[in-house]
Amino acid sequence: MSLKAFIHVQHLLGTGHVVRAAGIGKALAAGGVEVTLASGNRIPPTLDTSTLRVIELPACKSPDASFKRLVTPDGQDIDETWKSARVQASIQAFEKEDYDLLLTETYPFGRRQLDFELTPLLKTARARTRPPLIATSIRDILVRKKELWKERWMADQALTYYDRVLIHSDPDFIQLADSFPFAEKVDHLVRYTGYVGGTPRSVPDSDDGTDEVIVSCGGGAVAEALLSAALEARPLARRAEDTPWRILIGHDISNDAFAIYQRSAPNGAIVERARRDFPELLKRARLSVSQAGYNTVLDILIAGVPAVFVPFAQANETEQTQRAEALQRHRRAVVAPEAGLTPERLAAAVDDALALPRSHHQVLLGGAEQSAAILLSDLKERAA
């Protein structure tokens, strides 16, 4: 009789959360586990979930980066009727099988807006005659809260309901204590898995990127300040005066805006659309200039290239700033805050970063596979 796992995931703005959850689910499935992925938002069609049983719960999302509201896909605020339907759908889905594992993505270390649903789900799981192993899967960095009681609540919720906390980072660079003041309280539950992602891609051979400064912005929807500063910073960077700059424009930026960026490019700068071979460009580059999202930072760490980070920090976002500052402490990067960013400040950060050594540290990868191995080991130990 095979083991059965129930994974609950809620992506609110981007898709990184569901991509990581599906990756862990696929790794569990490869180990012989029957995996159900219950998603609280629409799963992107590009995501391979072929080895998973997918349940799409009543969907919600955040309309903006403040994450203060939850709305339905058509933009309507959720109400108590919607919440009741969501709770019922989650519990009904969970009760259809005798699951050996319940894995929540981010919660309780985030997604507190969904506590109305997830505490009843956890209580249902704990009330079973044979409760499942309950684990959570969290990113390298947590978003800090202004109210300390919210972070204390996270630790208490983990201690009350959870058997395991999986952290998808390399502890040589980032540990839970870097972004969570109650890390010691849950330390006995924690296992570091390495980063989820970093899979080699098949790309054409090219010399592009060699000894260049690579400026990137992910999709680009919230990168206008970085791109505008980068276009004017190139002539101002003393250490990079003879270095080509390659500025990659994300596909969330319109064709009209892209054309304006191209026309604004100074001598020595190439402006083009974001490329699938971005990780390979970084391996040949002198320097990376980017925001500090999870996947971009992972590509930079694998490449070993020095970096300038301009962390996305609008609304109440602290995650990218904390990630960037942690790597700055390891002398892997220089941070140029988004607030008050000017071409002169970005050029100065580039000069400082070009003085940093290249890293040959082997970044801990295989986070999805290691997560599955840890959970299967926990289940084996529990059964014994």
C-alpha positions as CSV (number, residue, x, y, z in Angstrom):
1,M,0.0,0.0,0.0
2,S,1.6,3.3,-1.1
3,L,1.9,6.4,1.0
4,K,-0.4,9.3,0.3
5,A,0.5,13.0,0.6
6,F,-1.8,16.1,0.6
7,I,0.0,19.4,-0.3
8,H,-1.8,22.7,0.2
9,V,-0.4,25.7,-1.6
10,Q,-1.6,29.3,-2.1
11,H,0.1,31.6,-4.5
12,L,-1.2,35.2,-4.3
13,L,0.7,37.3,-6.8
14,G,3.5,35.4,-8.5
15,T,3.8,31.7,-9.2
16,G,7.0,30.8,-7.2
17,H,5.0,29.2,-4.4
18,V,3.1,26.8,-6.5
19,V,6.2,26.0,-8.6
20,R,8.1,25.0,-5.4
21,A,5.2,23.0,-4.0
22,A,4.7,21.1,-7.3
23,G,8.4,20.4,-7.4
24,I,8.3,18.8,-4.0
25,G,5.1,16.9,-5.0
26,K,6.8,15.5,-8.1
27,A,9.8,14.4,-6.0
28,L,7.5,12.6,-3.6
29,A,5.7,11.0,-6.5
30,A,9.0,9.8,-7.9
31,G,9.6,8.1,-4.6
32,G,6.3,6.2,-4.9
33,V,4.0,8.5,-3.0
34,E,0.5,9.3,-4.3
35,V,0.4,13.1,-4.2
36,T,-2.6,15.4,-4.1
37,L,-1.9,19.1,-4.8
38,A,-4.6,21.4,-3.5
39,S,-4.1,24.8,-5.0
40,G,-5.8,28.0,-3.8
41,N,-5.2,29.8,-7.1
42,R,-5.3,28.9,-10.7
43,I,-2.2,26.8,-11.6
44,P,-0.2,28.3,-14.6
45,P,-0.6,26.1,-17.7
46,T,3.2,26.0,-18.1
47,L,3.6,24.1,-14.8
48,D,4.0,20.3,-15.2
49,T,1.7,18.6,-12.7
50,S,1.3,15.3,-14.7
51,T,2.4,13.0,-11.8
52,L,0.1,14.8,-9.3
53,R,-3.6,14.7,-8.6
54,V,-4.6,18.3,-8.7
55,I,-7.5,19.9,-6.8
56,E,-8.3,23.5,-7.6
57,L,-9.9,25.0,-4.5
58,P,-12.1,28.2,-4.8
59,A,-9.5,30.6,-6.1
60,C,-8.3,33.8,-4.6
61,K,-5.3,36.2,-5.1
62,S,-3.9,39.5,-4.0
63,P,-4.7,42.5,-6.2
64,D,-1.4,44.1,-5.4
65,A,1.9,43.8,-3.5
66,S,0.4,45.0,-0.2
67,F,-1.3,41.6,0.4
68,K,-3.9,43.4,2.5
69,R,-6.9,42.1,0.5
70,L,-7.8,38.8,-1.0
71,V,-10.0,38.8,-4.1
72,T,-11.5,36.3,-6.4
73,P,-10.0,35.9,-9.9
74,D,-12.5,38.4,-11.3
75,G,-11.5,41.0,-8.6
76,Q,-14.4,40.7,-6.1
77,D,-13.5,40.9,-2.4
78,I,-14.0,37.6,-0.6
79,D,-16.7,37.4,2.0
80,E,-17.8,35.1,4.8
81,T,-19.8,32.9,2.4
82,W,-16.7,32.5,0.2
83,K,-14.6,31.6,3.2
84,S,-17.1,29.0,4.4
85,A,-17.0,27.4,0.9
86,R,-13.2,27.4,0.9
87,V,-13.0,25.7,4.3
88,Q,-15.5,23.1,3.3
89,A,-13.7,22.4,0.0
90,S,-10.3,22.0,1.7
91,I,-11.6,19.7,4.4
92,Q,-13.7,17.6,2.0
93,A,-10.7,17.2,-0.3
94,F,-8.5,16.1,2.6
95,E,-11.0,13.7,4.1
96,K,-11.4,11.8,0.8
97,E,-8.2,9.8,1.5
98,D,-6.3,8.5,4.5
99,Y,-3.3,10.8,4.0
100,D,0.0,9.9,5.6
101,L,1.4,13.4,5.1
102,L,0.0,16.9,5.2
103,L,2.3,19.6,3.8
104,T,1.4,23.3,3.9
105,E,3.4,25.7,1.8
106,T,4.5,28.9,3.7
107,Y,1.9,28.7,6.4
108,P,2.2,29.2,9.4
109,F,5.2,31.4,8.6
110,G,3.2,33.4,6.2
111,R,-0.3,33.4,4.6
112,R,-1.9,34.3,7.9
113,Q,-4.8,35.6,5.8
114,L,-5.7,32.0,5.3
115,D,-5.8,31.0,9.0
116,F,-9.6,30.9,8.7
117,E,-9.1,27.8,6.4
118,L,-5.8,26.3,7.6
119,T,-6.3,26.0,11.3
120,P,-9.6,24.0,10.8
121,L,-7.7,21.8,8.3
122,L,-4.9,21.2,10.8
123,K,-7.3,20.5,13.6
124,T,-9.1,18.0,11.3
125,A,-5.8,16.3,10.5
126,R,-4.8,16.1,14.2
127,A,-8.2,14.7,15.2
128,R,-7.7,11.6,13.1
129,T,-7.3,8.3,14.8
130,R,-4.0,8.0,12.9
131,P,-2.9,11.7,12.3
132,P,-0.6,12.4,9.4
133,L,2.9,13.8,9.6
134,I,2.3,17.5,9.3
135,A,5.1,19.6,7.7
136,T,5.5,23.1,6.3
137,S,7.7,24.2,3.3
138,I,9.1,27.7,3.5
139,R,11.4,29.9,1.5
140,D,14.9,31.0,2.6
141,I,13.6,34.3,3.9
142,L,10.4,35.2,5.7
143,V,8.7,38.6,5.5
144,R,9.3,40.4,8.8
145,K,6.2,41.6,10.6
146,K,5.9,45.0,12.3
147,E,4.0,43.4,15.2
148,L,6.2,41.0,17.2
149,W,3.1,39.1,18.4
150,K,2.4,37.9,14.8
151,E,5.8,36.2,14.7
152,R,5.4,34.7,18.1
153,W,2.0,33.4,16.8
154,M,3.9,31.7,13.9
155,A,6.2,29.9,16.3
156,D,3.3,28.8,18.6
157,Q,1.3,27.6,15.6
158,A,4.2,25.5,14.4
159,L,4.8,24.0,17.8
160,T,1.1,23.2,18.2
161,Y,0.5,21.5,14.9
162,Y,3.7,20.7,13.0
163,D,6.2,17.8,13.1
164,R,8.7,19.3,10.5
165,V,9.7,22.6,9.1
166,L,11.5,22.5,5.7
167,I,13.6,25.5,4.7
168,H,14.6,25.8,1.1
169,S,18.0,27.5,1.4
170,D,21.7,26.8,1.9
171,P,22.4,27.4,5.6
172,D,25.9,28.5,4.7
173,F,24.3,31.7,3.3
174,I,20.9,32.1,4.9
175,Q,19.4,30.6,8.1
176,L,15.9,31.0,9.6
177,A,17.3,33.2,12.3
178,D,18.2,35.8,9.7
179,S,14.5,36.7,9.2
180,F,12.7,35.1,12.2
181,P,13.2,36.2,15.8
182,F,11.8,33.0,17.3
183,A,13.9,30.6,15.3
184,E,15.3,28.9,18.5
185,K,11.8,27.9,19.6
186,V,11.3,25.8,16.5
187,D,14.9,24.8,15.8
188,H,14.2,21.1,16.7
189,L,11.7,21.0,13.8
190,V,13.9,22.6,11.2
191,R,15.7,20.8,8.3
192,Y,17.5,22.7,5.6
193,T,16.9,21.2,2.1
194,G,19.0,23.4,-0.2
195,Y,17.4,25.6,-2.8
196,V,14.5,24.3,-4.9
197,G,15.3,25.0,-8.6
198,G,18.6,25.5,-10.3
199,T,17.9,22.7,-12.8
200,P,20.2,22.9,-15.9
201,R,18.5,24.0,-19.1
202,S,19.2,23.0,-22.6
203,V,20.3,26.2,-24.4
204,P,22.3,27.0,-27.5
205,D,26.1,27.5,-27.2
206,S,27.0,31.2,-27.1
207,D,29.8,33.5,-25.9
208,D,27.2,36.2,-24.9
209,G,27.8,37.4,-21.4
210,T,31.5,37.0,-21.3
211,D,33.0,39.6,-19.0
212,E,29.8,41.6,-19.2
213,V,27.6,43.3,-16.6
214,I,24.3,41.5,-16.8
215,V,21.3,43.6,-15.7
216,S,18.1,41.7,-15.2
217,C,14.6,42.2,-13.8
218,G,12.7,39.0,-13.9
219,G,9.3,39.6,-15.5
220,G,9.9,43.3,-15.1
221,A,6.5,44.4,-13.8
222,V,8.0,46.2,-10.7
223,A,11.5,47.0,-12.0
224,E,11.1,50.4,-13.7
225,A,13.4,52.1,-11.1
226,L,16.2,49.6,-11.7
227,L,16.0,49.7,-15.4
228,S,15.9,53.5,-15.7
229,A,18.9,53.8,-13.4
230,A,20.9,51.1,-15.2
231,L,20.5,52.8,-18.6
232,E,22.2,56.0,-17.2
233,A,24.6,54.3,-14.8
234,R,26.8,52.6,-17.3
235,P,28.9,55.7,-18.3
236,L,29.3,56.6,-14.6
237,A,30.8,53.3,-13.3
238,R,34.6,53.8,-13.2
239,R,35.5,50.1,-12.9
240,A,33.2,49.2,-15.7
241,E,34.0,51.9,-18.3
242,D,35.3,49.3,-20.8
243,T,32.8,46.6,-19.8
244,P,29.8,45.9,-22.0
245,W,26.4,46.0,-20.2
246,R,23.6,43.6,-21.3
247,I,20.2,44.8,-20.0
248,L,17.6,42.2,-20.1
249,I,14.0,43.4,-20.2
250,G,11.3,41.1,-18.8
251,H,8.3,40.0,-20.9
252,D,5.8,41.7,-18.5
253,I,7.0,45.0,-20.0
254,S,5.1,46.1,-23.1
255,N,6.6,46.2,-26.5
256,D,6.2,50.0,-26.6
257,A,8.1,50.4,-23.3
258,F,10.7,47.9,-24.5
259,A,11.3,50.0,-27.6
260,I,11.8,53.1,-25.5
261,Y,14.4,51.3,-23.4
262,Q,16.2,50.2,-26.5
263,R,16.3,53.7,-27.9
264,S,17.6,55.0,-24.5
265,A,20.6,52.6,-24.4
266,P,24.0,54.3,-24.1
267,N,27.1,53.3,-26.0
268,G,28.4,50.0,-24.7
269,A,25.0,48.7,-23.6
270,I,22.9,46.1,-25.3
271,V,19.1,46.1,-24.5
272,E,17.2,42.9,-25.3
273,R,14.4,40.7,-24.0
274,A,15.0,38.3,-21.1
275,R,16.6,35.1,-22.2
276,R,16.2,31.4,-21.4
277,D,20.0,31.2,-21.1
278,F,20.2,33.8,-18.3
279,P,21.9,31.3,-15.9
280,E,24.6,30.6,-18.5
281,L,25.1,34.4,-19.2
282,L,25.8,34.8,-15.4
283,K,28.4,32.1,-15.4
284,R,30.4,34.0,-18.0
285,A,29.7,37.5,-16.6
286,R,31.8,39.9,-14.5
287,L,28.8,41.1,-12.5
288,S,25.1,40.7,-12.1
289,V,22.8,43.7,-11.4
290,S,19.2,42.6,-10.4
291,Q,16.5,42.6,-7.9
292,A,16.7,39.9,-5.2
293,G,14.0,37.4,-5.9
294,Y,14.4,33.7,-4.8
295,N,15.1,32.3,-8.3
296,T,17.3,35.1,-9.5
297,V,19.5,34.9,-6.4
298,L,19.7,31.2,-6.8
299,D,21.0,31.6,-10.4
300,I,23.6,34.1,-9.1
301,L,24.8,31.9,-6.3
302,I,25.2,28.9,-8.7
303,A,27.2,31.1,-11.1
304,G,29.4,32.5,-8.3
305,V,29.3,35.9,-9.9
306,P,29.5,39.1,-7.7
307,A,26.2,41.0,-7.6
308,V,24.5,44.3,-7.0
309,F,21.0,43.9,-5.6
310,V,18.3,46.5,-5.9
311,P,15.6,44.7,-3.8
312,F,12.0,45.1,-4.5
313,A,10.7,46.9,-1.4
314,Q,7.4,48.5,-2.2
315,A,4.5,48.4,0.2
316,N,5.4,46.1,3.2
317,E,7.8,43.9,1.3
318,T,11.0,43.0,3.2
319,E,11.8,39.6,1.9
320,Q,14.1,40.7,-1.0
321,T,15.9,43.3,1.2
322,Q,16.6,40.7,3.9
323,R,17.8,38.2,1.3
324,A,20.1,40.7,-0.3
325,E,21.5,42.0,3.0
326,A,22.3,38.4,4.1
327,L,24.4,37.8,1.0
328,Q,26.0,41.2,1.5
329,R,27.2,40.1,4.9
330,H,28.8,37.1,3.2
331,R,30.6,39.5,0.8
332,R,28.7,38.1,-2.2
333,A,26.9,41.3,-3.1
334,V,26.4,45.0,-2.6
335,V,22.9,46.3,-1.9
336,A,21.6,49.5,-3.5
337,P,18.2,50.3,-2.0
338,E,15.3,50.9,-4.3
339,A,14.2,54.0,-2.4
340,G,16.2,56.9,-3.6
341,L,18.0,54.9,-6.3
342,T,19.8,57.1,-8.8
343,P,22.2,56.3,-11.7
344,E,25.1,57.7,-9.6
345,R,24.2,55.4,-6.6
346,L,23.8,52.4,-8.8
347,A,27.2,53.2,-10.6
348,A,28.9,53.4,-7.2
349,A,27.4,50.1,-6.1
350,V,28.6,48.5,-9.4
351,D,32.2,49.8,-8.7
352,D,32.1,48.4,-5.2
353,A,30.8,45.0,-6.3
354,L,33.4,44.7,-9.1
355,A,36.0,44.6,-6.3
356,L,34.4,41.5,-4.8
357,P,36.0,38.1,-5.5
358,R,34.2,35.5,-7.5
359,S,32.9,32.6,-5.3
360,H,33.6,28.9,-5.9
361,H,31.3,27.8,-3.1
362,Q,29.1,24.8,-4.2
363,V,25.6,26.0,-3.4
364,L,23.4,23.4,-1.8
365,L,20.8,22.5,-4.4
366,G,18.3,19.7,-4.9
367,G,15.8,21.2,-2.5
368,A,12.7,19.3,-3.9
369,E,14.5,15.9,-3.8
370,Q,16.0,16.5,-0.4
371,S,12.6,17.6,1.0
372,A,11.1,14.4,-0.3
373,A,13.9,12.4,1.2
374,I,13.5,14.1,4.6
375,L,9.7,13.6,4.7
376,L,10.0,9.9,3.6
377,S,12.6,9.3,6.3
378,D,10.2,11.0,8.9
379,L,7.4,8.8,7.7
380,K,9.5,5.7,7.9
381,E,10.6,6.6,11.5
382,R,7.0,7.3,12.5
383,A,5.9,3.9,11.1
384,A,8.6,2.1,13.1
